[in-house]
Amino acid sequence: MRFAVAPLIIASTIICQYADAFVVFRGDWSTRLCSNVKSSSTTEIETSDNPLRSAGKSFISASDKSLGMLFYNVGGLDHKEIQALLLQAGTCLVDAGERWHDDWDGVRDFTYNASNAFARIANTFGSASIDESMELAMSFEKISEELLMISEISGCCSVGPPCSSPHLLTIEEELVAISKILRLNSVAATDDHMMSTLFREVAELFGELASRYTDTDESIQGE
């Protein structure tokens, strides 16, 4: 089974701290519909800390923890490679979260880069010979695909975030699935138990961000 979307691998060497140049490149042809548009009123959503940014910070935190016996030196799986990719994905998600309300082109580029990192994590699990590897690979691949679809949403910050909500909800589901696998293979008070808790908390953050738009949609429909 193939776990990475081929075009993703082409750009997988783009490091997030250099992605601003990539943002500029995409901005040249996409006209950056919202980059110079500022709302005169500040909403509660805009002033609160973006859950996507918090999720990225959690992945960064996870990148310096041991992934437990499920990941360590089992089936030829390199847990250090996964840690490095979690760091890359987390950094990109932090950058995307910081741009969520005023720079949709930037969000698209950073979610694209995060998608690349998760695709490579899926590839790593897909090539490992452990019982849970296929399930984990499929979940990480799905996360990659959903982030890629967010990166393909054109428009501005009044369009992108609400259109992202179904993708955010799917990512939440996949992160919960990953958390369950980690919990089955963990022992309380160990790093892999901590990782299970962390993935569930990150799942809740994606769900929280999605609910900001789905709740609004439901209230509008009910009027």
N, C-alpha and C positions, 0 to 999 in steps of 0.2 A: 504494500500500500504506500502511496506517495503522500507525504504529509506537508510538503511545502509547495506553495504556489510558485511556479517557476520564475515569473517576473520579479517576485519578491527577493529572490536570492541575488539578483543583479545589483540591487541597491543595498544589500545587507551590510556592506562595508561602510556606509555612511554613519558617522558617529554623531550623536545628538548635539554635542557641544559645537559642532561645525555646521549644524543643519540650518542656521540662519542664512547662509549663502544659498542653500538649496531652496529655502523659502523665497528668497529674492528671485531665483530663477523661475519658480513657478508663478510668482507674482507678476512677472513680466507679461505672461500671456493670459493670465486669468483676470487681470485688471484690478484685482483686490477690491472687490465691491464695497467692503466694509472697513477697510483699513483706515480710512480717513473720516469715518462717520462715527460720531460720538453722541450718545443720547443725553439730552439735557437733564433727564431725571434718572436717579440711581435707584434701581430696584433692590429688594431684599436679596434676590438671587445673586446679583452682581456684587454686593458688598460682603456676602458670606464667603468663607473659604470653599473653593471648588472641590467637590469630592474626588474628581479625577486627579487633581494635584495631590490630595492626601493619599490616594491609591498608589500613585507613582512613588511617593515617599516611602510607603510600606514595602513596595517591591525593592527599593534601594536598601531599606533596612534588611530585607530578607537576603540580599545578595552577599552579606558578610556573615551569614549564619551557616552552620553545617546543615545539610539536608537529610541527615540521618542515614541509617543503614539501607533504606530503600534506594538511596541515590549514591551511596559511597562505595566505590570500587565493586559494584555488583553488575554483572552482565556487561562489563566493558564500558559502563556509563561514567562519563567524566562530570562529576558534580561541580567542579570548578568552572567548566564551560557554561553550565546552566546558571551558576551564580553570576558570571560575567554578563550573560544575556539578560538575566533579571535586572541587573544594574542598568544596562542599556535601555531596556524597555521602560523601567521606572523613571529614568531621567527624561525620556521622551514624553511620558505621560505627565510628568510634572510640568514640562514646558507647554504641553497642549492645554493643561488645566489653567495655566497662567494666561493663556490667550483665548480662553473659551468664550468670553463675552465681548471681545473687541478686535479679534484678528482671526477670522475663520480660515483664511488661507494658511496661516501659521498652524492652526489646529490640524488641518488636513495633512500638512507635511509631517508633523510630529507623530500623528497617529499612524501615518504610513510607515515611518521608521520603526515605531513600536511594533507594528504588524510584522515587519521583517524579523525582529528579534524573537517574537513568539513563534514564528514559522520555523526558525532555526532550533528553538527549544523542542518543537514538535518533531523535527527531524532527528534530534538527539535521542529522544525517547523512542522514536520509531525504529531506531537501529539497535536498541538495547534488548537484551534477552532476559527480561524479568517479567513476571506474570502481569504486572500492572502497566507495562510500558505502552501497550496499544491503547488502552483507555486514556492514559495520560496524554499520549501523542494526539489522539483525536480531539481531546478537550483543548489542548494548546493550539492545535490547528484551527479549531472553530473560533477561538479567541482572535487568532491572527486574521481570519477571514472577516470577522465582524469589524475589527479595527480598520481593515482595508476598505470595507464598504463605507465606514464613516469618512475615511479620507477621500472617497469619491463623491461625497455630497457637495454639490456646487451651490453657490449662493453666498449669503452673509450670516452674521450672527443672529439674525431674526429667523433664519431658515435652518441652519445647520444643527444647533442644539436640539430643537424639538424633533427633527427628522432622525436624529441619532438615537432616540429613546428605545426603539425596538432592538437595536443592536446592543445597546448598553444592558438591556434586560437579558439578552442571550448570553452576553459575557458574564453577567452575574450568575446565571445558571451553571455555566461551565466551571467557574471558579468554585462554586459550591461542590460540584462533582469532584474536582481536584482535591478540595479540602477533605471530603469523605474518604478518598483513597489514602490520603496521608494519615488520617486518623486511624484507619484500620491497621496501618503499619507503624504506629507510633506507640511510645510508652510515655506516660505522664511525666512531665518535668524534663523531657529531653528536647533537643532542638527540633526533631521532626514533629513532635507534638506541638511545639510553638509554631512551626510552619503551617500545620493544619489550622490552627486558630487564626493565624495571620491571613491565610487565603480566604477564610470565611469572612473575616472583617473587611478585606478588600472587596469581596463580593457584595457586601452590604453597601459599600461606598458607591459602586456602580449602580446598584438598585436605587440608592438615594438620589443620585443625579438623574436617573431616568424618571423617577417619580415626580420630580419637579415639573416635568413637562406632561406626563401622562395624567397627573392629577388635574393640571390646568385644562387639558383637553376634555376630561370627563366633566369638569364643572361647567365648561362652556356648552357642552352638548346637553347638559341638564337644565339649562336656562330656557 
